[in-house]
């Protein structure tokens, strides 16, 4: 009986899984926008004295407001799609696995997605802090020193590139390591089949 190669099966299901993931992400974008803004505001205000920051989701962007600045102060909006588009990658990877709707896989997806959501929120927090540290002229210089500006710049770029792009793959592998490590290597299978075919019959 011919066995199905799990790697080929995964790759065959990956494209339709990506399409389904993109549709799901499109449908829940408003929820992700509001959720990331809400949790980012909570984190920023947790370290503020007094608590003056408001982060409002509007037209798929985070609009920043500070109660201690004039209403005419220019605070640029931050596009939100860049923070949570990697949700598509995570969903596609999970949906392409065998039995993606089983309870075990749904639990793993929930834990991985929760971790990814936390990373997305931190990414927005670092964007907000870097805007505060560098984009408000004399106010920024008065409230943020060189160490703080450099630290927030590093954290923003670190989360923008390796974390944002690599997190879905790391989480997928971490929560499915048992399943992925059980997949036999292609070379080992070929060698074993060659040995079985070359073995003389008695």
Secondary structure by P-SEA (a helix, b strand, c coil): cccccaaaaaaaaaaaaaaaaaaaaaaaaaaaaaaaaaaaaaaaacccccccbbbbbcccbbbbbbcccccccbbbbbbccccccaaaaaaaaaaaccccccaaaaaaaaaaaaaaaaaaaaaaaaaaaaaaacccaaaaaacccaaaaaaaaaaaaaaaccccccaaaaaaaaaaaaaaaacccaaaaaaaaaaaaacccc
